Structure formats: structure tokens, C-alpha cells
Amino acid sequence: MSTETTIKTDGAVAHVKFFEQVNRMFDKAAIHTDHPAGLLDQIKICNSVYHIEFPLKRDDGSITVIRAFRAEHSQHKQPTKGGIRYADNVNEDEVMALAALMTYKCAIVDVPFGGAKGGIKINRRNFSEAELERITRRYTYELIRKNFIGPGVDVPAPDYGTGPHEMAWILDTYNSFSDNPLDALACVTGKPVGQGGVRGRTEATGRGVYFGIREACDIAEDMQELGLTPGLEGKRVIIQGLGNVGYHAAKFIQEGGGVLVALAEYEGAIHNPDGLDIEAVLKHRRSTGSILDFPGATNIPNSAEALELDCDILVPAALEGQIRRDNAPRIQAKIVAEAANGPVTADADSILNEKGVLIIPDVYINAGGVTVSYFEWLRNLSHVRFGRMSKRFEESSAERIMRAVENLSGRQFPRHIFDQTVHGASEEDLVNSGLEETMIYAYNEIHEERKKHDVDLRTAAFISSINKVAKSYLEMGIFP
Ligand code: NAD
């Protein structure tokens, strides 16, 4: 999954691994910076990788060995941060590549963390709930033993195949061993709200994907180059993967005026040029066990073919390596928004760029998750819900202003306008607004780099992050 076959000019066949592909993207951007080669090498390498193998006692009493990893790519800021995925194809190369992407991603959105990633090589469908809990707790215990987890050390989060439930088990296990109960809540993010999670985290990555696409579509000059009109309204969108990221991206894109013309899951894809309602499709999937045979839509049994359908925006939100040398020439989308990590291989990236496709890179477009994870981490360390100290005060201030205007004008505001205006920000309001600000600001930063260096958006994003990480190393110096 994470390797790509490349035919070299001498006819030899080479497998380009995922981490190597990320490093190629890094090198392509590094040319546009003036940092010393040694410093660039230090930024690029993965600082540490922990391989773990441990036994699981299955429900039937048999024993099976579980293989897992945690990679910490860069400690230029601490803690390191990155999700934990449960998938069959997890391997050392993949976690290193994903950890590196986390370093660059955090820098792009100004989240003060280094990059990390973890993975357990399992297909969660093959394990019971009780077995998944034992696997998660044992994995956490192994991380604790080697100091690979902690509020100031390394903070995991959900990723492919994991969610709030697993994060709660990680917290509870960490809590059982921690000698710092005051800050222990901040050892993991993406927790259920009742366990220190922050409102808005679950939907954050998909919401961020929407903000990023909206921002890109609002730049008239770029849309003109693609032969599109400005704005998301009416744009035809295909989404691959309807998990946490894909579902929420679909929901917000639909609410923002985009038309979902095809949706792809592992069992197949469905297509309707007039649009598919995401909630109705998921309701259908819950009742039938599949998105196929959705009323009014055409079935596409080979799910991957959906990526090649006619559309304006393609959002791969499942796994890496989905758009490769073999299928890239057939991609018809004008914009590819990489909601998943690494869905476009390095070779496919060149092919799409030559075709004039605007690729909104993963290191930017899916950074909403880590941005809101940062907010959750801050909330856990401050032990107070965002908005708790200010909500009522803001409401009273707004009410005083409204009353003063009424007194001066001698007229009364209609009730609904009064109620809408006298509104203090809740935790969710603050989280969503912080996320929106972050995604808009970062898009404008990378867009400026793109114009300045006349490069594609991914190279621009890497230039922005290399400069920020390099600055951090240069300012703090190198130990000893
Ligand atoms: P998830 O497990 O919630 O959802 C993934 C979905 O993709 C599942 O519904 C799965 O059935 C589907 N899928 C798998 N293979 C497929 C295929 N070949 N074709 C179509 N659908 C397929 O995972 P997620 O958290 O939504 O993560 C998805 C991607 O987004 C991953 O690359 C992950 O690294 C990245 N990401 C996730 C977050 C986050 O906050 N969860 C943040 C940043 C990046």
C-alpha cells in the first residue's frame, strides 16, 4: 500500500517507500530555502522509532502476537503529537512517514508540537471489543515503559481505525501508572467529552477540510486558471472513505453548497450526477450494511474507479497510496484535496501537477484534527472548559450595548435579533472559530509562498514548514 513501483531509466524496477516519498517532497521544497545541508538532514530524519511485540490472550484462550510501532520524528518542539492507527498494513516505514508529515503539518498551522505517529498492525474487524481494549491498554503500557507517552513527551490521538473509545482506554491506562495526576488528562487527545475531550474534536479534521477547500475555491485567480468559477457553491465533489474524516468533510461540504456526485467505501461506490445526500446514504448503509443500491444512484462495484469520474473536487479520505502512477492519468478532478495522509504518491503528484490539477496537500488540508487536539491539550492543562469564564460576561456586555442603543433610539430590537446578538461564545463556538482562523491563516501563508516561488501548493507548504522548523533549531541551538 505504501510502496510504489517506479521504472528507472535503465529499466530497473525500484520500490519507493512512503517515507522516501515524503522526503522527496521535502527535498523538492528545500531547494527553495537557504538552510545548511546538515540542518536540513536533521529536520528530515526520524529521531526515534519504537518497535513493540506483545502477546494477546484472545477470548477463546489462545495466544496471538501483536506487532506495533510508535515513531517520534522531531523533538524541535515538545511534546510530539500524532495519531494511532489500527490497520493491517501498518509498518515501520509507514509510521515514520506519517510522523514526518505530522512535524510539517504542525509547523504549517503553528501548532507547537513535533511530529509522531503510532500504529498497531491489526484489522479491528477481526477482534472483539474486549480484545481491542486489552490490545490498546497493553500498547499504552509499553509506551509508558519506554517514555513514549506523556503530556510533555508524546501525545497520541485518533487516526484510521481508532476513535474516542480507544483514547479513553489510553487515558485510563496512563492514569493508572502516572505519578503526575494533575496533568495526566493531557496525555492523549480525541477523548470523549466526559473524559476531558473538547467539543468539536470529533468533526475537526473534516471541518478543517471544508474550510481549506472553501478558502482555495474563494481565490478567483486560481479558479480561473482551473477553468472554474469562484466559490464552493455547485462544485461537483467525490469523496473516498466515509469514516470520521470523510463523513464530516462530506457533511460540511454539502452544507457549504458543494454537490456530492460520488461516494466511495471499501464495499463499492455510488454515483449520481444530481447529488447524493450524505445523511441519507449513511442511513441506507446502516440499514443494509452497504452504500451500494442507494435509490437513484448507479453502483460502481470496483470502488477505486469512482476516483476517476468527472468532478471538480476529489477528496480521498481513506488511506495513503490511492492515486498512483497507474490511475493518476485518468483522474478528471481539477482540485484534489488530500483529506487522508499520503493519498497521492510522489509519482502521481508529478503527473497531476503536469495536468494542471490543484492539489491541496495533506500537510495542510487535514491539519484541523491536530489543531483542535492542541486546543484539547490546552484545555486539559488549564483544567477549565473554554468559554466558562467569559460566556455570561459577553452576553451581559452585549445586552448592555443593545439596551443603550434602544434607549438612545427610542425603539426596540425585534426579539429574534436581540436573542441572536446577545450570545456569549460556548466551548464549541470558540473551538470552531479557532479552527477556522487557523485554516484560513495557514492557507494564505502557503498561497503566498506558492506565488513567491512559483511552485505547486505542496512544495509551498513544505517550504513554509521547513523554514519554521529550521528557525526553531537555529534559535534554540543544538545540544550539547
Ligand atoms: P476511519 O477509520 O474513521 O475511516 C476510514 C474510512 O475509509 C472507513 O470508513 C473505511 O471503511 C474506508 N476505506 C478504507 N479503505 C477504503 C478504500 N479502499 N476505498 C474506500 N473507502 C475505504 O479513519 P479516519 O480517521 O477518517 O482517517 C482517514 C484518513 O485521514 C487517514 O489517512 C488518516 O491518517 C487521516 N487523518 C485522520 C485524522 C483524524 O482526526 N481522524 C486527522 C488527520 C488525518
Residues whose N, C-alpha, C, O or C-beta is under 5 A from the ligand:
A	BS01	NAD	P158 D159 Y160 G161 T205 Q240 G241 L242 G243 N244 V245 G246 A264 E265 Y266 S303 A317 A318 L319 E320 A339 A340 N341 N366 G369
